[in-house]
Amino acid sequence: MQKKITNPKILYDVMRVTCTQLFLSLLFCGMTLANKVHGQEILNQSVSLNFESIELKKALSQIEKLAEIKFVYSSTTISGNEKITLKAKNTKLSEILHDILTPFQVGYEVVGSRILLKKQINEVFIPNEKSVSPNLPEKIDLSITGKVIDETGDAISGVNVSIKGTSRGVSTNANGQYTVSVPDAKSVLVFSFVSYETQEAVVGNRTTINISLKADIKSLNEVVVVGYGTQKKSDLTGSVSTVDMKQTLSRPAADVSNMLQGRVAGVVASGSNQPGGNGYVRIRGISSFGSNEPLVIIDGVQTSGTNSLNPNDIESMNILKDASSAAIYGARGAGGVIIITTKKGKANKTQISYDSYYGVSNVTRYPDMVNTTELGDLLWKQQLGAGITPTSSQYGKGATPVIPDYILAGTAGGLFEGNPLADPSKYVYEQNGFYQIVRANKQGTDWFKESTQPAATQSHNLSASGGTDRAVYNLSLGYYKEDGLQKYTFYDRYSIRANSEFKLGKKIRFGETLFGSYRLRQGSTDNDEGSPWSQAYRMQPIVPVYDINGNFAGSKAAGTGNGQNPVAILYRARNNNERDIRLLGSLYTEVDILKGLRFRTNYGIDYNNNYNTAFRDVNPEHSEGNFQTSFSVQSGFQYRWTFTNTLNFEKSFGKHDLKFLAGTEAVEYKREQIGGDRSGYYPFTDQSFWVLDRGNPVGQNNTSSIASEALFSTFGRIDYSYDGKYLFNATIRRDGSSKFAKEVRYGNFPSASVGWRISQENFMKNASFISDLKIRAGYGVVGNDQIDANNQYSFYRSDPSRSFYDIGGSNTSTVAGYDLDRKGNPGSKWEETATLNLGLDFALFNNALEVNLDVYNKKTSDLLVQILRPGTEGDFTAPFVNVGNTENKGIDLMLSYRGTGLNRELKYATSVNFSAYRNLVSSAGVDFFTNSTRNSPVSRTVTGQPIGMFYGYVLDGFFNSVEEVLAAPDQPGLSKTSNASALQSVGRWRLKDVNGDGKVTADDRTFLGSPHPDFQMGFNFDVAYKNFDLNMFFFWNYGNQIYNNTKWWTDFNGFTGNRSKKMLYDSWTPENKNASLPKLDINDNISNARPHTYFVESGSYFRAKTVQLGYTVPSKMISRLGVSKLRLYVQGQNLFTITNYSGSDPDLIDVGRGDIGLGVDHGRVPNARQFLAGINMTF
Amino acid sequence: MKKIHKYSFILTVAFLGLFTNSCKEDFLDRRPVGVFSEDALKTKSGVNGILIGAYAGLNGSMIGTGSSAGADVNTFSNWVFGSLTSDDAQKGADVGGSRSNIERYEIAADNTKLDDRWRFTFDGIARCNDVIKMTPLVSAFTETESKNLIAQARTLRGLYYFHGTVVFGRLPWIDEKTTNFLQPNERVLWKEMEADLKFGYDNLPETFTELGRFNKWGAGVFLAKIYVFQKKWAEAKALLDVIIATGRTTRGVKYGLLPKYHDNFRIATQGSSADGEGVLDAQYSVNDNGKGYNGGLGDNLNFPHGGLPTEPGGCCGYHVPSQDLVNAFQTDKDGLPFLDNPNAQEVKNDQGIESAAPFTTYQGTLDPRLDWTVGRRGIPYLDWGLHPGKIWMRDQAYGGPYSPKKNVYYQAEEATLTEGTSRQLSANNVRIMRFAEVILMAAEAEIELGNLDRGRELVNQIRSRAANPDGFVKLPNGTPAANYVIQTYKTPWANKEVGLKALRFERRLELGMEGKRFFDLVRWGIAKEVLNNYLAYESTKRANLKGAAFKDHSGLFPVPQRQIDATKDAEGKPTLSQNTGY
């Protein structure tokens, strides 16, 4: 077969496997064919029956057979003693149900093909005697209107408003309003809606009945999205967290990862500090040395990265945390799974809503650096400390530093007014004869402030949804714009969402989800040690931002190092951009083949097309700058399609409830890219010349690359419950991945879990304060194949810069050669993570207090690691090999309490989530490092320690005298050959002889701290009083350390640049032996040459993440404007942070250097304090 | 209704049944695109290409991905480990940076520059081993071809081992048969290097059409160098005699000195048909789609500082000659160097003087090679005009008044022989070995063996070439740029010690700034004395050396800690051992 037509091939295969399962399922269900009715239609079918004093349960099961429906109820609802008598002929089912259930205060509700029976306990409105007029004339079709809202005052559309005892009913519209005709004043209206407690109201003499529905968080029918299906929350046996999207979305955030921080127990998340950047989400710690990214499923499509998604489109977000829930995703499940479904329409009148906010962010923490005068002092002290007569190209040669008037004129520095060199007429800003004149900034430039800005954020989201019973839709348009905290950077996102579903007959449903976005990241996106933020501490304060003629000034002035003016970098990169178009969508068909048997096919694709351009402008003010220019273009596309076919079968018999799922899935990923660059644009550097062809063809470069991956899987799941009390679940998935060689390509990932709903037991009946009590246990195995797709292959490359050589001595051309690029490991196989999860869910006092507790033990084996190989093997990309095991033990705890007061006008809810894990490398296989810093590796992952421990020397105070130096054990950098050489070390740090062998060597390196927090906690408080609502969210991260590598630059003789105030004021002197830093000595290359404890700091912090105050405008004030709901709010983000960390931000997620280099601060823009105001409107 | 559902079901099954052919394994086979499997390269052109890959290391920038990782310490110019560690030069530039600890002999074992050099060395060796291993597997090769390829690869391997040995001393032995890469570093691998180079010497042809290859004589020269390093003077002399008598360049040009000293450092004359001096060059090339990696990336910091078209290279003021080196070029009235205490008088410089202020160049007598080795104020800097002094310095107060010169290209070559994106990358080769050094090695062997006259005669060959007035730096008016006075040693040396002193001094003058000085001092066993004297003198001029000291162990650099850590055996015991003193 030809390579090109891959898709049909997989189609054949998927179909083949699907068919096999199809037959199995058919056998299983016994081939009963019958009419299948759905939803509301169930109630309208006519039934004939005849019951003579029969037990209600039996009656129900007969109805089940006759009407091909399924009743769901608990033993508290129907005990078994109820008897009924009823005769009916061609009567609507709804009427029959009313007749037989009402006497026992049992209500019903249709959910899918099931009818849920439940006790009617809420009767909200009891009209008092006075309000009921005894002489009320009987009226036919009394018209009642009203509005249904939820506890926060939001209108609820689609609420079923029915007249008790009849089949008449309506639904509320998009504004939550309804109009219904009732026969008389005694009529009782029943308000029911999924996830809310059903309420009843006697009409009485009212014509308007407004109802506030109370969320029924433990309602039987609350549905949780799990892998390839849904499950009732009460039936869950695995560890699945549901993100409360309503609550989450009420607090604006740029990205899903921002929204998750502190919200869900067991999930560590952090947004990007750069507009449009990738956030970070880790579920239950870090178990792999490689990728620990969770799998993200959006509408059934495997994706990675949520940063282009419009959060407003999200209907639900569920997080599968343990293996028993994630094992259905097999090989991709080890990092946990985030399942996102987007909003679908509801059969209803069109509802239009508009949500918007505008906010401003500010950097509030800046490193504390010296000013111009102080830097002079520091330079003098440093030279004196080295025994040198101080001199500086700028500050002169005197006894004290003198700040000059000019730091640069031509190439001279340290000049004063009147110096002919600084005559402005000499100024030339051109390649030929370049002559720059720069005044000294005598006060000092604050480079951090100069390069940052208050950043505006705005978001607009307009959505429309609605539909009929045959078709529903949801459309939305989104616009999001975020200015960067660094000047001249911003991010724009335009997005569109179009979801729809159609019914074809009664048994077939088609649907699609489509998301399109256009994103633009403009300006510098560098976030590492070369970033503008990091340059800000490499620039001396004496350098102003601009020269005398308004062009950029920089480190060209002698003695000012080689930092780059960060404002110049940002300005010149202002037109560089990264643009992409992403299409993420799915098409699906569901067919109800037989009663209880449903086939679903889903094809989804995540497609991305990007185009990036960057121009390197002239930078003659930079010490290493010049007039060279270049322009590069990079473009490519990538896609990942997921084709899934599943069969679902559900059957209940007696107290047995059985669900069965079987499916196949194929995933293909492909990426192709091209890029090119040319140089030599000067002097034509403005954007109108930015095409490759404009550049010099000599020295041009071009590249292209292709990569692809594929995954093929079969899977199945069984859910069984007995009497709603005993729950059992088992899954199995078999995955084949292209990343592994044929022999080891397949992995099997099984899981099983059980649950016991103790609260359903008879012996618990009397404990009425217990609303729910369930214990769960699950065990499963999931896999991880997140390694380079070429891992199994060894190959050579032909690379002009690495393996070509000018063997002929031509000077301008090379002969092609080859060198080993990669050594493959055909034996590499899946990482496997086995998790034991024990869970306890309970709810007390009518669900007011709810507790979810999970404890887990996650053992990962066959870790895929790119181990440090001896250099003697040569230089190549080393393969991942399966070595080592890790363990994560942890607790996820969620507590929530909800209540009301002041006549229900005050509502409050508070929740606390707590996550803690203990990570341990039970066997690393070998030692290895990360290549995480400029100098020495600082992180080490080794057996018996957590992943990525900081590793280095321990400081043991200072050498306070020559005698101490001479008496000290030998150690790196210490010279004891003479008193004179020993004197050099006085005031320097003493390294600790950790192993006590009398000398300090590499063997004295030890573990200096852990990047893993002891725990993280989120505190959420919601209070609503009348039309006001207040939300506060706090986040506490405790117990981790950070390796603050920015100190390498600011506190020592790193590169010439600026220095911290601490270095000037708290360095060792004979008078200050209790200092933070060693003696100032310009020739001290020792003190920062090795990783040691000075760099390690506590990373604990407590942060007020969000405080939001909202006001819902009373509907009567706005209804005539056609607005059904209007809420206004103000919000503060990151209002304060309590921390001892000295770097810019302890919320440090170092994306891009890998999880084994976690917690190393390379300098980055901190999270900002943000104030915003927003509006939510519904029409 | 029932019928309809039956039909729809049957149809579904039929639809699915159509596609039951399995192509699953094809679907899951995803081979990398655009790369070469070992099998694909088991051909003549494949193995030849791998050999080119092995040569590619000579440009110093083959390891790492995407950045210039380690090129500064890997380049065969050896400016970091061989030059700024010596009395020739300093790091320069400005305060701080990552090489100060090297020039101050304070480098720690976990410094990444050590790891870069180690990995580079063994990557070169691995590339050679690939050729040696794969050549016999290609049946299309004739025996001659096969032997030729293996001999080139083994010679290169010897060179890579030597490149690592001068820095680390003891190295583990890895050859084409090695499968366990955890080999100990028990001793200096002189024997193995000798064997490789001897194999090359015995089996390589004398000429190649391609200039850059190792020929028989090239292999012989490096074999002689290995002898010299081991003080095997008799073997060295015997071999060098043959080489001097009959050696030829790859192009077949009889070994000999270029008429003008500076022609060694000019792109135009390197490898020309008149060039009998180039024994082995790192063949640099630019604008060849290699992003500049083939154009002397390792020396890209070593230019006057500035960034204007009038400033060569434009960055970054590193590798600056020392005052001590400049003083060494002083000559006495007889045109001979001051072998004892050349720092007694100093060559005047423009330290602290603005470029705009007047300055008169030193009028004392000088060896003309000074001004091809060191850039200094008032002397023509190739065709870039007179060196303007301070304005070309990055921070003269820190780095001093001198610029490097041998690696610099001519202004006329800008853009054609420099890389489009970076003026600091040019086609100016590094002369890894030139015939002048062959003569000096021969002279050293002769003197060591007591043949003082023959030794003197050889040294005088070097000095005679330097004395060619055509080769002096000249002012625009055609007159010599300084007071150049140089003569040969006319009087016989009194004894071996005097001879050796003269020889060693001559090596310094002839090979100044070429990255060999430190290794010479170490092999002569005089590094501690010479360098501490140098530090005492030079630190009165340059604050960066104040307090620095060469210690007993400083002649070798530490084995990279990362490599020690990477070679632990099952018991956690490293197979590599650290050099003494670290």
Contacts between the chains, C-beta under 8 A, distances in Angstrom:
chain1	res1	chain2	res2	distance
A	1	B	23	6.1
A	1	B	26	6.7
A	3	B	26	7.9
A	6	B	26	7.8
A	6	B	27	6.3
A	8	B	19	7.7
A	9	B	23	3.7
A	9	B	26	6.4
A	9	B	27	5.8
A	10	B	23	7.3
A	10	B	24	7.7
A	10	B	27	5.0
A	11	B	19	5.5
A	12	B	18	7.9
A	12	B	19	3.6
A	12	B	20	6.4
A	12	B	21	4.8
A	12	B	22	6.8
A	12	B	23	6.5
A	13	B	19	7.4
A	13	B	21	7.8
A	13	B	22	5.2
A	13	B	23	6.2
A	13	B	24	4.9
A	13	B	27	6.9
A	14	B	19	7.7
A	15	B	15	7.7
A	15	B	16	4.3
A	15	B	17	7.6
A	15	B	18	7.3
A	15	B	19	3.9
A	15	B	20	6.7
A	16	B	16	7.6
A	16	B	19	6.5
A	16	B	20	4.0
A	16	B	21	7.5
A	16	B	22	6.2
A	18	B	16	5.9
A	19	B	13	6.7
A	19	B	16	4.5
A	19	B	17	6.2
A	19	B	20	6.9
A	22	B	12	7.9
A	22	B	13	6.8
A	22	B	16	7.0
A	33	B	2	5.5
A	33	B	5	5.9
A	33	B	6	6.6
A	34	B	2	7.3
A	35	B	1	5.7
A	35	B	2	7.8
A	383	B	543	6.6
A	386	B	543	6.7
A	386	B	546	5.5
A	386	B	547	6.4
A	387	B	546	5.9
A	387	B	547	6.8
A	388	B	543	4.2
A	388	B	546	5.6
A	391	B	397	5.2
A	391	B	543	7.8
A	392	B	397	6.6
A	393	B	395	5.4
A	393	B	396	7.2
A	393	B	397	4.9
A	393	B	398	7.8
A	410	B	356	7.9
A	410	B	391	6.7
A	411	B	306	7.2
A	411	B	355	7.0
A	411	B	390	7.2
A	411	B	391	3.6
A	411	B	392	7.9
A	412	B	354	5.6
A	412	B	355	7.6
A	412	B	356	7.2
A	412	B	390	7.6
A	412	B	391	7.3
A	421	B	354	7.9
A	421	B	356	6.5
A	431	B	308	6.9
A	431	B	309	5.9
A	432	B	308	7.9
A	432	B	309	6.6
A	434	B	307	8.0
A	434	B	308	5.1
A	507	B	5	7.1
A	507	B	8	7.5
A	556	B	307	7.5
A	558	B	94	8.0
A	558	B	393	7.5
A	558	B	394	6.9
A	558	B	395	4.8
A	558	B	396	7.1
A	558	B	397	7.3
A	559	B	94	6.6
A	559	B	395	4.9
A	559	B	397	6.7
A	559	B	398	7.3
A	561	B	94	6.3
A	561	B	95	7.9
A	561	B	96	7.5
A	562	B	94	7.5
A	562	B	316	7.4
A	591	B	8	7.2
A	591	B	12	6.9
A	593	B	5	7.5
A	593	B	8	7.7
A	593	B	9	5.5
A	593	B	12	7.2
A	594	B	5	7.6
A	594	B	9	7.7
A	599	B	12	6.9
A	620	B	307	5.8
A	620	B	308	7.5
A	622	B	307	7.6
A	623	B	305	7.4
A	623	B	315	7.8
A	623	B	316	7.7
A	623	B	394	6.9
A	624	B	305	7.9
A	624	B	307	7.1
A	624	B	314	7.9
A	624	B	315	4.4
A	624	B	316	5.4
A	625	B	307	5.1
A	626	B	307	3.8
A	626	B	308	7.5
A	626	B	314	5.0
A	626	B	315	7.4
A	626	B	423	7.1
A	627	B	307	7.3
A	627	B	308	7.6
A	627	B	309	7.4
A	628	B	421	6.5
A	628	B	422	7.0
A	628	B	423	7.1
A	630	B	421	5.5
A	666	B	27	7.0
A	668	B	27	7.8
A	677	B	421	7.9
A	678	B	420	7.9
A	679	B	420	4.7
A	679	B	421	4.4
A	680	B	420	6.1
A	696	B	420	5.6
A	698	B	287	5.0
A	698	B	415	7.5
A	698	B	420	5.2
A	699	B	286	7.5
A	699	B	287	4.5
A	699	B	292	8.0
A	699	B	419	5.9
A	699	B	420	2.7
A	699	B	421	6.0
A	700	B	289	7.8
A	700	B	420	7.7
A	701	B	289	6.2
A	701	B	291	6.0
A	705	B	33	7.7
A	705	B	34	7.0
A	706	B	33	4.4
A	706	B	34	7.0
A	707	B	32	7.8
A	707	B	33	7.8
A	708	B	30	5.0
A	709	B	30	5.9
A	710	B	27	5.4
A	710	B	28	5.4
A	710	B	30	5.9
A	711	B	28	7.9
A	712	B	24	5.8
A	712	B	27	6.1
A	712	B	28	6.1
A	736	B	24	7.1
A	736	B	28	5.3
A	737	B	28	7.1
A	738	B	27	7.9
A	738	B	28	4.6
A	738	B	29	6.7
A	738	B	30	4.0
A	739	B	30	7.9
A	742	B	25	7.1
A	745	B	28	6.2
A	789	B	30	6.2
A	789	B	32	7.7
A	790	B	32	4.6
A	793	B	31	7.0
A	793	B	32	5.6
A	793	B	35	7.9
A	793	B	37	7.4
A	794	B	37	7.2
A	794	B	38	6.4
A	795	B	32	6.2
A	795	B	35	4.0
A	795	B	36	5.8
A	795	B	37	5.4
A	795	B	38	7.6
A	796	B	35	6.7
A	796	B	36	4.3
A	796	B	37	7.6
A	796	B	38	7.0
A	796	B	41	5.9
A	796	B	50	7.2
A	796	B	53	7.8
A	797	B	35	5.6
A	797	B	36	7.2
A	798	B	36	6.7
A	798	B	49	7.2
A	800	B	288	6.6
A	800	B	289	4.6
A	800	B	290	4.0
A	800	B	291	7.3
A	800	B	293	7.7
A	800	B	294	7.6
A	801	B	61	7.2
A	801	B	290	4.4
A	801	B	291	4.9
A	801	B	292	7.8
A	801	B	293	3.5
A	801	B	294	7.0
A	802	B	53	7.9
A	802	B	56	6.8
A	802	B	61	7.8
A	802	B	62	5.2
A	802	B	293	7.0
A	803	B	49	7.8
A	803	B	52	7.0
A	803	B	53	4.0
A	803	B	56	5.2
A	803	B	62	7.2
A	804	B	52	7.0
A	804	B	56	6.1
A	804	B	288	7.2
A	804	B	290	5.8
A	804	B	294	6.6
A	805	B	52	5.2
A	805	B	53	7.6
A	805	B	55	4.5
A	805	B	56	4.1
A	805	B	58	7.0
A	805	B	59	6.8
A	805	B	212	6.7
A	805	B	283	6.7
A	805	B	294	7.0
A	806	B	59	8.0
A	806	B	212	6.5
A	806	B	283	4.3
A	806	B	284	6.8
A	806	B	285	3.5
A	806	B	288	7.0
A	806	B	294	6.1
A	807	B	52	6.0
A	807	B	55	5.9
A	807	B	210	4.6
A	807	B	211	7.5
A	807	B	212	4.1
A	807	B	213	6.4
A	807	B	283	6.6
A	808	B	209	7.8
A	808	B	210	4.8
A	808	B	211	6.0
A	808	B	212	6.6
A	808	B	283	7.8
A	809	B	210	7.5
A	809	B	211	3.7
A	809	B	212	5.6
A	809	B	270	7.6
A	809	B	271	4.4
A	809	B	281	7.3
A	809	B	283	5.0
A	809	B	429	8.0
A	810	B	285	6.5
A	811	B	267	6.2
A	811	B	284	7.3
A	811	B	285	5.6
A	811	B	286	7.1
A	811	B	417	5.9
A	811	B	427	3.8
A	812	B	285	5.9
A	812	B	286	6.2
A	812	B	287	5.3
A	812	B	288	6.0
A	812	B	416	7.6
A	812	B	417	7.2
A	812	B	427	6.8
A	813	B	285	6.3
A	813	B	288	5.1
A	814	B	285	5.5
A	814	B	288	4.7
A	814	B	289	7.8
A	814	B	290	6.1
A	814	B	294	5.8
A	815	B	52	5.3
A	815	B	210	7.8
A	816	B	49	6.1
A	816	B	52	6.8
A	817	B	49	4.8
A	817	B	50	6.8
A	817	B	51	7.3
A	817	B	52	2.9
A	817	B	53	3.8
A	817	B	54	7.8
A	817	B	55	7.2
A	817	B	56	5.6
A	818	B	36	5.9
A	818	B	41	6.0
A	818	B	46	6.9
A	818	B	49	4.4
A	818	B	50	5.0
A	818	B	52	7.5
A	818	B	53	5.0
A	819	B	50	7.2
A	819	B	53	3.8
A	819	B	54	7.9
A	819	B	56	7.0
A	819	B	62	7.0
A	819	B	127	5.7
A	820	B	126	7.0
A	820	B	127	7.6
A	820	B	130	6.7
A	821	B	35	6.2
A	822	B	35	7.9
A	868	B	562	7.1
A	868	B	565	6.9
A	868	B	566	4.5
A	869	B	181	7.3
A	869	B	566	6.4
A	870	B	181	4.8
A	870	B	182	6.1
A	870	B	563	6.5
A	870	B	566	4.8
A	870	B	567	4.8
A	871	B	115	7.2
A	871	B	118	4.9
A	871	B	119	4.3
A	871	B	121	7.9
A	871	B	122	4.9
A	871	B	123	7.8
A	871	B	560	7.6
A	871	B	563	5.3
A	871	B	566	7.0
A	872	B	122	4.9
A	872	B	125	7.9
A	872	B	172	5.6
A	872	B	174	4.9
A	872	B	178	7.8
A	872	B	181	4.5
A	872	B	182	7.8
A	872	B	183	6.3
A	872	B	567	7.8
A	873	B	122	7.3
A	873	B	126	6.7
A	873	B	181	4.5
A	874	B	122	5.9
A	874	B	123	4.9
A	874	B	125	7.3
A	874	B	126	2.7
A	874	B	127	7.1
A	874	B	129	8.0
A	875	B	62	7.4
A	875	B	63	4.3
A	875	B	64	7.5
A	875	B	119	5.1
A	875	B	120	7.4
A	875	B	122	7.5
A	875	B	123	3.7
A	875	B	126	7.4
A	877	B	65	7.7
A	926	B	568	6.9
A	927	B	565	5.7
A	927	B	566	7.9
A	927	B	568	6.4
A	929	B	562	6.8
A	929	B	565	7.3
A	934	B	98	7.7
A	934	B	112	7.9
A	935	B	98	7.4
A	935	B	110	7.6
A	935	B	111	7.0
A	935	B	112	6.2
A	936	B	108	7.7
A	936	B	110	4.0
A	936	B	111	7.2
A	936	B	112	6.9
A	936	B	561	7.7
A	937	B	110	7.6
A	937	B	562	7.0
A	972	B	108	5.3
A	972	B	109	7.8
A	972	B	582	7.5
A	973	B	106	5.8
A	973	B	108	7.1
A	975	B	549	6.0
A	975	B	551	7.2
A	977	B	549	6.8
A	977	B	551	7.1
A	981	B	547	7.5
A	981	B	549	6.0
A	984	B	547	4.9
A	1001	B	578	7.9
A	1002	B	109	6.1
A	1002	B	110	7.3
A	1002	B	561	5.3
A	1002	B	564	7.2
A	1002	B	578	7.5
A	1053	B	95	6.4
A	1053	B	96	4.8
A	1053	B	100	7.8
A	1054	B	96	5.6
A	1055	B	96	4.8
A	1055	B	97	5.9
A	1056	B	94	5.0
A	1056	B	95	4.9
A	1056	B	96	5.1
A	1056	B	97	7.9
A	1082	B	95	6.1
A	1082	B	543	6.8
A	1083	B	100	7.5
A	1083	B	104	7.0
A	1083	B	543	7.2
A	1083	B	544	6.5
A	1083	B	546	5.8
A	1083	B	547	5.5
A	1083	B	548	7.4
A	1085	B	100	4.9
A	1085	B	101	4.0
A	1085	B	104	6.1
A	1085	B	106	5.2
A	1086	B	101	7.7
A	1086	B	106	6.1
A	1089	B	101	6.1
A	1089	B	106	7.4
A	1089	B	108	4.9
A	1089	B	111	7.1
A	1090	B	108	5.8
A	1090	B	110	6.4
A	1091	B	110	7.9
